Amino acid sequence: MGEPVYDYERIERSPEFQELVRKRRSFVLPATIFFLAYYMGFILLCGYAEDFMASSVYEGLTVGYCLALTQFVMVFALGLMYLRRADRDYDPLAVKVVEMAEGGELEPDGGRFGRERGATEAEVRR
């Protein structure tokens, strides 16, 4: 027995898959923008606020080092937030999409460009 064949275009158009993409994007895009802005702020402070970044917090530990360490904390926190959302929101939707695709529950349609699956080459060329 060969590998199963899936209609990826039909899966892509399913409301469940669209919801999965929308929910995931609604977290990933703002989180990425936030982290990049945070990182760029750090780089700008390093370049233009040298006195502030060099000021001592505690025995040789400077503001610059503290802010650099918060980059690791930020990555860890965002990673945990994503994992929690994945467990709660994204994974159940992904399982539902896979089950629907394997069970053939997705509605047939004319394909991405509106033609039937059984169209001949002559009909496509028209």
C-alpha positions in Angstrom: 0.0 0.0 0.0 1.3 3.4 -1.0 1.3 6.7 0.9 -2.1 8.4 1.2 -2.8 11.3 -1.2 -4.1 14.5 0.3 -5.8 17.4 -1.5 -3.7 20.2 0.1 -5.6 22.9 -1.7 -8.9 21.7 -0.2 -7.3 21.5 3.2 -5.9 25.0 2.8 -9.4 26.3 2.0 -11.1 24.5 4.9 -12.5 26.8 7.7 -10.7 24.8 10.3 -7.3 25.3 8.7 -8.0 29.0 8.1 -8.9 29.4 11.8 -5.6 27.6 12.7 -3.6 30.0 10.5 -5.4 33.1 11.8 -5.0 32.2 15.5 -1.4 31.3 15.1 -0.6 34.4 13.1 -2.4 36.6 15.6 0.2 35.5 18.2 3.4 35.0 16.2 3.3 38.3 14.3 2.9 40.6 17.3 5.3 38.6 19.4 7.9 38.8 16.6 7.4 42.5 16.2 7.6 43.1 19.9 10.8 41.1 20.3 12.5 42.8 17.3 11.6 46.2 18.6 12.9 45.3 22.1 16.2 44.0 20.5 16.5 47.1 18.3 15.9 49.3 21.4 18.8 47.5 23.1 21.1 48.0 20.1 20.2 51.7 19.9 20.9 52.2 23.6 24.2 50.5 23.2 25.1 52.8 20.3 23.7 56.1 21.5 23.5 55.9 25.3 26.9 54.6 26.2 27.1 56.4 29.6 23.7 55.0 30.6 24.6 51.5 29.5 28.0 51.7 31.3 26.5 52.9 34.6 27.1 50.3 37.4 24.2 48.5 39.0 26.3 46.3 41.3 30.0 45.7 41.6 30.9 45.6 37.8 27.4 44.6 36.7 26.3 47.4 34.3 22.9 48.4 32.9 24.0 47.1 29.5 24.7 43.6 30.9 21.4 43.6 32.7 19.5 44.5 29.5 21.5 42.0 27.5 20.5 39.3 29.9 16.8 40.3 29.6 17.0 39.2 26.0 17.4 35.6 27.1 14.5 36.0 29.6 12.4 37.5 26.8 13.1 34.6 24.4 12.3 32.1 27.2 9.0 33.9 28.1 7.8 34.2 24.5 8.7 30.5 24.0 6.7 29.4 27.0 3.7 31.6 25.9 3.8 30.0 22.5 4.0 26.5 23.9 1.0 27.2 26.2 -1.1 28.5 23.3 0.0 25.6 21.1 -1.2 23.1 23.6 -4.5 25.0 24.3 -5.4 26.3 20.8 -3.2 25.3 17.9 -2.7 21.6 18.4 -6.5 20.7 18.8 -7.2 22.6 15.6 -4.4 20.9 13.8 -5.6 17.5 15.0 -9.1 18.3 13.7 -7.8 19.4 10.3 -5.8 16.2 10.0 -8.7 14.0 11.0 -11.0 15.8 8.5 -8.4 15.3 5.8 -7.9 11.7 6.5 -11.6 11.0 6.9 -12.4 12.8 3.6 -14.8 15.2 5.4 -13.6 18.2 3.4 -16.1 19.5 0.8 -15.1 19.0 -2.8 -14.8 22.2 -4.9 -13.4 23.3 -8.2 -9.8 23.8 -7.0 -7.7 26.9 -6.6 -8.5 28.2 -10.0 -12.1 27.1 -10.2 -11.8 24.1 -12.5 -13.0 20.6 -11.9 -10.5 17.9 -10.9 -11.4 15.8 -13.9 -10.9 18.5 -16.5 -9.0 17.4 -19.6 -6.1 19.3 -21.0 -8.2 20.6 -23.8 -10.7 22.1 -21.4 -7.8 23.7 -19.3 -6.3 25.3 -22.5 -9.5 27.1 -23.4 
